[in-house]
Amino acid sequence: MLALKNRATNSLLKSEKKSLLRFLSLYLFLVVAVLILLGLFYYENQKKFMLSNQRGVLSAYAYEQTRRLKILHHYFDDMHTFTYPRDSRFKSAIYDLEEVKIFSILTHEDVRFNEEIYQSKGKIYYVYILDIHYLGAKYLIIEVDEDRSWYRETLNKIILYGWSAFVILALFGLMLARLFVKPMRDSIMLLDRFIKDTTHELNTPLSAILANIEMMDTAELGEKNKKRLDRMTIAAKTVSTLYEDLTYLTLEHERGNHNESLDLRKIIQERVEYFDTSAKSKQITFDLNLDDEHYVMDSRKFIRVIDNLISNAIKYNRRGGTVAISLEKGKMTIEDSGIGIKEDKIPFIFDRYMRFNSSEGGFGVGLSIVKKILDEYKIKITVDSQEGKGTRLVLKW
């Protein structure tokens, strides 16, 4: 029981994994989106803070340059040569009222007159409006090199704090997701425990029923009693198949593999004969096209695969239908003329406890066992089904 509990706890079902991954994907997407927005908000705030600090410095530069322009303006007629005032700390330019350049030593000429201070191509520009139009200038533009240290520092903080917040929130999301799926896991563990207990209780009476049916002399029975015995045989074999599935599901981890070269044709013929009574009760005929083929695997596991596939082909078939089984080199096909499966349900047919027809019995474990065994032996299975027309399963190795 402890081994079963640990196995159920440590191995999530496919549906549980999907639920967990979907929740985490959506949660992490939202987390990343929020962190990106916060990062952009922090970056813009740091940029505004940097420009605010630069505004005071550039305003002082603009005041000094204005004084020089004023002097140049007043003494312009007395000067033999015109020399625009320059400063090693900054570059500048003057534009008239129509935003036409009068003189410029700026690195870039695309001035934004509607912004007081802005960044562009590694430079910071300050647009100062002159109260008195010295030299006919309305706008004085101051340009300085941008100190990129603030940018690197801001980027490092965004990465550091963003990554730390992502890890913390991701761990929180994982804990939250596990809390959400815990009721599902507890239900699955309870169902597994119930299946194991039920399987244990079925063993003795089922063995007695099958043994007594095999020992009965049908020659001494009347026609009505023979039909009753057939119905008993069908019911007993149905329960036997379910019992074998439940035994495999709960106890197989305690049993090692005994791989050997199997005569697949012989085993398939034997299992078809085993299910012949069940098939005849629904007037279902078998169409066998079996070549000689051998494969190395555990015979008990191969029988579980064949039994489940044939049982489903009979169970979900229509009355008077057919079950076609073909075997060739590296390939086996089982096709029925039954009710089929909806296209959107096909990806989930191998999930444990998944059932698509409430009118039929079972726990929904057969095909999950089939998929687990086939994956173990690296056998590929494909499903092609149309609702109302039948299902075709192809195994390739």
C-alpha positions as CSV (number, residue, x, y, z in Angstrom):
1,M,0.0,0.0,0.0
2,L,2.9,2.4,0.8
3,A,4.5,1.7,-2.6
4,L,1.1,2.4,-4.3
5,K,0.7,5.6,-2.3
6,N,4.2,6.8,-3.1
7,R,3.7,6.0,-6.8
8,A,0.3,7.9,-6.9
9,T,1.9,10.8,-5.1
10,N,5.0,11.1,-7.2
11,S,3.5,10.5,-10.6
12,L,0.9,13.0,-11.8
13,L,-1.6,11.8,-14.3
14,K,-1.5,13.3,-17.7
15,S,-4.7,15.3,-17.1
16,E,-3.3,16.7,-13.8
17,K,0.0,17.7,-15.5
18,K,-2.0,19.5,-18.2
19,S,-4.1,21.3,-15.7
20,L,-0.9,22.3,-13.8
21,L,0.9,23.4,-16.9
22,R,-2.0,25.4,-18.2
23,F,-2.4,27.2,-14.9
24,L,1.3,27.9,-14.6
25,S,1.6,29.0,-18.2
26,L,-1.2,31.6,-17.8
27,Y,0.1,32.6,-14.3
28,L,3.7,33.1,-15.5
29,F,2.5,34.9,-18.6
30,L,0.7,37.4,-16.4
31,V,3.7,37.7,-14.1
32,V,6.0,38.4,-16.9
33,A,3.6,41.0,-18.4
34,V,3.3,42.8,-15.0
35,L,7.1,42.7,-14.5
36,I,7.7,44.1,-17.9
37,L,5.2,46.9,-17.3
38,L,6.8,47.7,-13.9
39,G,10.2,47.6,-15.5
40,L,9.1,50.1,-18.2
41,F,7.5,52.3,-15.5
42,Y,10.7,52.3,-13.4
43,Y,12.8,53.0,-16.5
44,E,10.6,56.0,-17.5
45,N,10.7,57.3,-13.9
46,Q,14.6,57.0,-13.9
47,K,14.8,58.7,-17.2
48,K,12.6,61.6,-16.0
49,F,14.7,61.9,-12.9
50,M,17.9,62.0,-14.9
51,L,16.4,64.7,-17.2
52,S,15.2,66.6,-14.2
53,N,18.7,66.7,-12.8
54,Q,20.2,67.7,-16.2
55,R,17.6,70.5,-16.6
56,G,19.3,72.5,-13.8
57,V,22.7,72.1,-15.4
58,L,21.6,72.9,-18.9
59,S,19.6,75.9,-17.7
60,A,22.8,77.3,-16.3
61,Y,24.6,76.7,-19.5
62,A,21.7,78.4,-21.4
63,Y,21.9,81.4,-19.1
64,E,25.7,81.8,-19.8
65,Q,25.2,81.4,-23.5
66,T,22.4,84.0,-23.5
67,R,24.8,86.5,-21.9
68,R,27.4,85.8,-24.6
69,L,24.7,86.3,-27.3
70,K,23.6,89.5,-25.7
71,I,27.1,90.9,-25.7
72,L,27.6,89.7,-29.3
73,H,24.3,91.3,-30.3
74,H,25.1,94.7,-28.7
75,Y,28.6,95.0,-30.1
76,F,27.9,93.2,-33.4
77,D,28.3,96.4,-35.5
78,D,31.6,97.3,-33.9
79,M,33.1,93.9,-34.4
80,H,35.2,93.3,-37.6
81,T,34.6,89.6,-37.5
82,F,31.6,87.6,-36.3
83,T,32.5,84.7,-34.0
84,Y,29.7,82.6,-32.5
85,P,30.4,82.0,-28.8
86,R,31.5,78.4,-28.1
87,D,32.0,76.4,-24.8
88,S,33.9,73.2,-24.3
89,R,31.2,71.9,-22.0
90,F,28.4,72.0,-24.5
91,K,27.4,72.7,-28.1
92,S,24.6,75.1,-29.1
93,A,22.5,76.5,-31.8
94,I,20.1,79.4,-32.4
95,Y,16.9,79.4,-34.4
96,D,14.5,82.2,-35.3
97,L,10.8,82.6,-34.7
98,E,10.0,80.5,-37.7
99,E,12.3,77.7,-36.4
100,V,14.8,78.4,-39.1
101,K,18.4,77.8,-38.2
102,I,20.5,81.0,-37.8
103,F,23.7,79.2,-36.6
104,S,24.4,75.8,-35.3
105,I,27.3,73.6,-34.1
106,L,24.9,70.8,-33.0
107,T,25.8,67.2,-33.8
108,H,22.2,66.5,-34.9
109,E,20.0,69.1,-36.5
110,D,16.6,67.5,-35.9
111,V,15.5,69.7,-33.1
112,R,12.2,69.1,-31.2
113,F,11.0,72.6,-30.5
114,N,7.9,71.4,-28.7
115,E,9.9,69.7,-25.9
116,E,11.9,71.5,-23.3
117,I,14.4,68.7,-22.7
118,Y,14.8,65.4,-24.4
119,Q,17.2,62.6,-25.4
120,S,18.3,61.7,-28.9
121,K,21.1,59.5,-30.3
122,G,23.2,59.7,-27.2
123,K,22.8,63.4,-26.6
124,I,20.6,65.5,-24.3
125,Y,19.0,68.7,-25.8
126,Y,17.6,71.6,-23.9
127,V,15.4,74.1,-25.7
128,Y,15.5,77.6,-24.2
129,I,13.2,80.3,-25.4
130,L,14.8,83.7,-25.4
131,D,12.8,86.6,-24.0
132,I,14.7,89.1,-26.2
133,H,15.6,88.0,-29.7
134,Y,19.3,88.5,-29.7
135,L,20.7,88.3,-33.2
136,G,17.1,87.6,-34.3
137,A,17.1,84.3,-32.4
138,K,14.0,83.0,-30.7
139,Y,15.3,79.6,-29.6
140,L,18.6,78.6,-28.0
141,I,19.4,74.9,-28.2
142,I,22.0,73.4,-25.7
143,E,23.5,70.0,-26.5
144,V,25.6,67.8,-24.1
145,D,26.7,64.2,-24.2
146,E,24.4,61.8,-22.3
147,D,26.0,60.1,-19.3
148,R,24.9,56.5,-19.9
149,S,25.8,55.4,-16.4
150,W,22.2,55.9,-15.2
151,Y,21.0,53.7,-18.1
152,R,23.3,50.8,-17.1
153,E,22.5,51.1,-13.5
154,T,18.7,51.2,-14.2
155,L,19.0,48.2,-16.5
156,N,21.0,46.2,-13.9
157,K,18.4,46.9,-11.3
158,I,15.5,46.0,-13.6
159,I,17.2,42.7,-14.4
160,L,18.2,41.9,-10.8
161,Y,14.9,42.8,-9.1
162,G,12.8,41.5,-12.1
163,W,14.5,38.1,-12.1
164,S,14.3,37.9,-8.3
165,A,10.6,38.8,-8.3
166,F,10.0,36.3,-11.2
167,V,11.6,33.4,-9.2
168,I,9.7,34.2,-6.0
169,L,6.4,34.6,-7.9
170,A,7.0,31.4,-9.9
171,L,7.6,29.4,-6.7
172,F,4.5,31.0,-5.2
173,G,2.5,30.1,-8.4
174,L,3.8,26.5,-8.2
175,M,2.7,26.2,-4.6
176,L,-0.7,27.7,-5.5
177,A,-1.1,25.4,-8.4
178,R,-0.3,22.4,-6.3
179,L,-3.0,23.5,-3.8
180,F,-5.5,23.7,-6.7
181,V,-4.7,20.2,-7.9
182,K,-4.5,18.6,-4.5
183,P,-8.2,17.7,-4.3
184,M,-7.8,16.0,-7.7
185,R,-4.7,14.1,-6.5
186,D,-6.5,13.1,-3.3
187,S,-9.4,11.8,-5.3
188,I,-7.1,9.8,-7.5
189,M,-5.3,8.3,-4.6
190,L,-8.6,7.3,-3.0
191,L,-9.7,5.7,-6.2
192,D,-6.4,3.8,-6.6
193,R,-6.8,2.5,-3.0
194,F,-10.4,1.5,-3.7
195,I,-9.4,-0.3,-6.9
196,K,-6.7,-2.2,-5.1
197,D,-9.0,-3.3,-2.3
198,T,-11.7,-4.2,-4.8
199,T,-9.3,-6.2,-6.9
200,H,-8.1,-8.2,-3.9
201,E,-11.7,-9.0,-3.0
202,L,-12.6,-10.1,-6.6
203,N,-9.8,-12.7,-6.9
204,T,-11.2,-15.7,-5.1
205,P,-14.9,-15.6,-6.3
206,L,-13.8,-14.8,-9.9
207,S,-11.4,-17.7,-10.0
208,A,-14.1,-20.0,-8.6
209,I,-16.7,-18.9,-11.2
210,L,-14.3,-19.3,-14.2
211,A,-13.1,-22.7,-12.9
212,N,-16.7,-24.0,-12.5
213,I,-17.8,-22.7,-15.9
214,E,-14.9,-24.5,-17.6
215,M,-15.8,-27.8,-15.8
216,M,-19.4,-27.8,-16.8
217,D,-20.5,-30.4,-19.3
218,T,-22.5,-28.4,-21.9
219,A,-23.6,-31.6,-23.7
220,E,-26.1,-32.3,-20.8
221,L,-27.6,-28.8,-20.9
222,G,-30.7,-27.8,-22.8
223,E,-30.7,-24.9,-25.3
224,K,-32.0,-22.4,-22.8
225,N,-29.4,-23.4,-20.2
226,K,-26.7,-23.2,-22.9
227,K,-27.7,-19.6,-23.6
228,R,-27.7,-18.8,-19.9
229,L,-24.3,-20.4,-19.6
230,D,-23.0,-18.3,-22.5
231,R,-24.2,-15.1,-20.8
232,M,-22.5,-16.2,-17.6
233,T,-19.3,-16.9,-19.5
234,I,-19.4,-13.5,-21.1
235,A,-20.0,-11.8,-17.8
236,A,-17.3,-13.7,-16.1
237,K,-14.7,-13.0,-18.9
238,T,-15.7,-9.3,-18.8
239,V,-15.0,-9.2,-15.1
240,S,-11.9,-11.2,-15.6
241,T,-10.5,-8.7,-18.2
242,L,-11.3,-5.9,-15.8
243,Y,-9.7,-7.8,-12.9
244,E,-6.5,-8.3,-14.9
245,D,-6.4,-4.6,-15.8
246,L,-6.9,-3.6,-12.1
247,T,-4.3,-6.1,-11.0
248,Y,-1.8,-4.7,-13.5
249,L,-2.6,-1.1,-12.5
250,T,-2.1,-1.7,-8.8
251,L,0.5,-4.4,-8.6
252,E,2.6,-4.4,-11.8
253,H,5.3,-2.1,-10.3
254,E,6.1,-5.0,-7.9
255,R,6.6,-7.5,-10.8
256,G,9.6,-7.4,-13.1
257,N,9.6,-7.9,-16.9
258,H,10.1,-11.4,-18.4
259,N,10.8,-10.5,-22.0
260,E,10.9,-13.3,-24.6
261,S,10.3,-13.7,-28.3
262,L,6.5,-13.9,-28.7
263,D,4.6,-15.5,-31.6
264,L,2.2,-12.6,-32.0
265,R,0.0,-14.5,-34.5
266,K,-0.6,-17.3,-32.1
267,I,-1.4,-15.0,-29.2
268,I,-3.8,-13.0,-31.2
269,Q,-5.6,-16.1,-32.4
270,E,-5.9,-17.4,-28.8
271,R,-7.3,-14.0,-27.5
272,V,-9.8,-13.8,-30.4
273,E,-11.0,-17.3,-29.4
274,Y,-11.2,-16.1,-25.8
275,F,-13.5,-13.2,-26.7
276,D,-15.5,-15.3,-29.3
277,T,-18.4,-15.8,-27.0
278,S,-18.7,-12.1,-26.2
279,A,-18.5,-11.2,-29.9
280,K,-21.2,-13.7,-30.8
281,S,-23.6,-12.3,-28.2
282,K,-23.6,-9.1,-30.3
283,Q,-23.4,-11.0,-33.7
284,I,-19.9,-9.5,-34.3
285,T,-17.6,-11.3,-36.6
286,F,-13.8,-11.3,-36.7
287,D,-11.9,-10.7,-39.9
288,L,-8.3,-11.9,-39.4
289,N,-5.4,-11.3,-41.7
290,L,-2.4,-12.5,-39.7
291,D,1.1,-13.0,-41.0
292,D,3.9,-14.6,-39.0
293,E,5.5,-12.0,-36.8
294,H,7.6,-12.2,-33.6
295,Y,8.4,-9.5,-31.1
296,V,10.4,-9.5,-27.8
297,M,8.4,-8.4,-24.8
298,D,6.6,-9.6,-21.7
299,S,3.8,-12.0,-22.8
300,R,1.6,-10.9,-19.9
301,K,1.9,-7.2,-21.1
302,F,1.2,-8.0,-24.7
303,I,-1.9,-10.0,-23.7
304,R,-3.1,-6.9,-21.7
305,V,-2.7,-4.8,-24.8
306,I,-4.5,-7.3,-27.1
307,D,-7.3,-8.0,-24.6
308,N,-8.0,-4.3,-24.1
309,L,-8.0,-3.5,-27.8
310,I,-10.3,-6.4,-28.7
311,S,-12.5,-5.9,-25.7
312,N,-13.1,-2.2,-26.6
313,A,-13.6,-3.1,-30.3
314,I,-16.4,-5.4,-29.2
315,K,-17.8,-3.2,-26.4
316,Y,-18.2,-0.1,-28.6
317,N,-19.2,-1.9,-31.7
318,R,-22.7,-2.1,-33.2
319,R,-24.7,-5.2,-33.3
320,G,-23.8,-7.3,-36.4
321,G,-20.6,-5.3,-36.8
322,T,-17.1,-6.5,-37.6
323,V,-13.6,-6.4,-35.9
324,A,-10.8,-6.6,-38.4
325,I,-7.3,-7.5,-37.2
326,S,-4.3,-7.6,-39.5
327,L,-0.7,-8.4,-38.6
328,E,2.3,-7.8,-40.8
329,K,6.0,-7.1,-40.5
330,G,6.4,-4.4,-37.8
331,K,2.7,-3.5,-37.8
332,M,-0.7,-4.5,-36.3
333,T,-4.1,-3.0,-37.1
334,I,-7.3,-3.3,-35.2
335,E,-10.4,-1.8,-36.8
336,D,-14.1,-1.9,-35.7
337,S,-17.3,-0.7,-37.3
338,G,-18.6,0.8,-34.0
339,I,-19.7,4.1,-32.6
340,G,-16.4,5.9,-33.1
341,I,-15.0,8.8,-31.1
342,K,-15.5,12.5,-31.4
343,E,-12.4,14.2,-33.0
344,D,-11.9,16.5,-30.1
345,K,-11.8,13.6,-27.6
346,I,-9.2,11.5,-29.5
347,P,-6.2,13.1,-27.8
348,F,-7.6,12.1,-24.4
349,I,-8.5,8.5,-24.9
350,F,-5.3,7.2,-23.2
351,D,-5.9,9.2,-20.0
352,R,-6.6,7.1,-17.0
353,Y,-10.2,7.0,-15.8
354,M,-11.3,8.8,-19.0
355,R,-14.6,7.4,-20.4
356,F,-16.5,8.6,-23.4
357,N,-19.6,6.5,-23.2
358,S,-21.4,6.3,-19.8
359,S,-23.7,3.5,-21.0
360,E,-20.7,1.1,-21.0
361,G,-19.1,-0.2,-17.9
362,G,-15.5,-0.1,-16.7
363,F,-13.2,2.2,-14.8
364,G,-11.6,3.8,-17.9
365,V,-8.2,2.3,-17.2
366,G,-7.8,-0.1,-20.1
367,L,-6.4,2.2,-22.8
368,S,-4.1,4.0,-20.3
369,I,-2.6,0.6,-19.5
370,V,-2.2,0.0,-23.2
371,K,-0.4,3.3,-23.8
372,K,1.9,2.8,-20.8
373,I,2.9,-0.7,-22.0
374,L,3.4,0.5,-25.6
375,D,5.5,3.5,-24.5
376,E,7.6,1.1,-22.4
377,Y,8.5,-1.0,-25.4
378,K,8.7,2.0,-27.8
379,I,5.7,0.9,-29.9
380,K,3.9,3.7,-31.6
381,I,0.1,3.8,-31.7
382,T,-2.1,6.0,-33.8
383,V,-5.8,6.4,-33.7
384,D,-8.1,7.2,-36.6
385,S,-11.8,7.5,-35.7
386,Q,-15.0,8.9,-37.1
387,E,-18.1,9.2,-34.9
388,G,-20.7,6.7,-36.1
389,K,-18.4,4.9,-38.5
390,G,-15.8,3.2,-36.3
391,T,-12.2,3.3,-35.0
392,R,-8.9,2.2,-36.4
393,L,-5.8,1.7,-34.2
394,V,-2.4,1.0,-35.8
395,L,0.6,-0.2,-33.8
396,K,4.0,0.0,-35.2
397,W,7.4,-1.2,-33.9
